[in-house]
Amino acid sequence: MALLLFLVLVAVVLGIIGVAAEGLGYLLIIGIVVLVAALGLVAVRWSQRTGHRPLR
């Protein structure tokens, strides 16, 4: 969970810097890629967690 929060924070910071600083639009793109990667990580962890519930 801490990794997810860190990745989202990095994505937001890179996005803000990419928008605010002229000529650094590539940071915005990197921020978007990091955000998508974080969301993908959450989706993978969530799908793995639901499949391993024991039957009672």
C-alpha beads as a LAMMPS data file, in Angstrom:
LAMMPS data file: protein, C-alpha beads

56 atoms
55 bonds

1 atom types
1 bond types

-500.0 500.0 xlo xhi
-500.0 500.0 ylo yhi
-500.0 500.0 zlo zhi

Masses

1 110.0

Atoms # bond

1 1 1 0.000 0.000 0.000
2 1 1 2.857 2.370 0.745
3 1 1 4.338 1.686 -2.687
4 1 1 1.045 2.651 -4.316
5 1 1 0.830 5.899 -2.400
6 1 1 4.442 6.717 -3.237
7 1 1 3.878 6.064 -6.945
8 1 1 0.748 8.220 -7.002
9 1 1 2.603 11.013 -5.200
10 1 1 5.482 10.824 -7.692
11 1 1 3.004 10.914 -10.590
12 1 1 1.281 14.004 -9.210
13 1 1 4.548 15.843 -8.558
14 1 1 5.903 15.031 -12.013
15 1 1 2.615 16.104 -13.578
16 1 1 2.629 19.442 -11.757
17 1 1 6.234 20.131 -12.683
18 1 1 5.569 19.095 -16.281
19 1 1 2.640 21.498 -16.587
20 1 1 4.194 24.403 -14.686
21 1 1 7.676 24.410 -16.204
22 1 1 7.861 25.298 -19.859
23 1 1 9.749 22.797 -21.962
24 1 1 9.378 19.977 -19.446
25 1 1 6.269 18.378 -20.918
26 1 1 8.021 15.031 -20.929
27 1 1 7.718 15.018 -17.129
28 1 1 3.957 15.164 -17.539
29 1 1 4.118 12.118 -19.812
30 1 1 6.335 10.270 -17.309
31 1 1 3.890 11.170 -14.523
32 1 1 0.988 9.741 -16.512
33 1 1 2.950 6.535 -17.186
34 1 1 3.783 6.177 -13.476
35 1 1 0.125 6.711 -12.544
36 1 1 -1.026 4.061 -15.032
37 1 1 1.632 1.667 -13.693
38 1 1 0.421 2.250 -10.114
39 1 1 -3.177 1.599 -11.107
40 1 1 -2.098 -1.555 -12.933
41 1 1 -0.255 -2.730 -9.830
42 1 1 -3.391 -2.212 -7.750
43 1 1 -5.482 -4.139 -10.278
44 1 1 -3.063 -7.081 -10.253
45 1 1 -2.904 -7.225 -6.472
46 1 1 -6.679 -6.915 -6.170
47 1 1 -7.326 -9.719 -8.661
48 1 1 -4.821 -12.023 -6.937
49 1 1 -6.347 -11.358 -3.544
50 1 1 -9.904 -12.251 -4.576
51 1 1 -8.886 -15.568 -6.131
52 1 1 -7.300 -17.089 -3.013
53 1 1 -10.187 -17.116 -0.573
54 1 1 -10.642 -20.487 1.141
55 1 1 -14.005 -22.215 0.809
56 1 1 -15.841 -22.981 4.028

Bonds

1 1 1 2
2 1 2 3
3 1 3 4
4 1 4 5
5 1 5 6
6 1 6 7
7 1 7 8
8 1 8 9
9 1 9 10
10 1 10 11
11 1 11 12
12 1 12 13
13 1 13 14
14 1 14 15
15 1 15 16
16 1 16 17
17 1 17 18
18 1 18 19
19 1 19 20
20 1 20 21
21 1 21 22
22 1 22 23
23 1 23 24
24 1 24 25
25 1 25 26
26 1 26 27
27 1 27 28
28 1 28 29
29 1 29 30
30 1 30 31
31 1 31 32
32 1 32 33
33 1 33 34
34 1 34 35
35 1 35 36
36 1 36 37
37 1 37 38
38 1 38 39
39 1 39 40
40 1 40 41
41 1 41 42
42 1 42 43
43 1 43 44
44 1 44 45
45 1 45 46
46 1 46 47
47 1 47 48
48 1 48 49
49 1 49 50
50 1 50 51
51 1 51 52
52 1 52 53
53 1 53 54
54 1 54 55
55 1 55 56
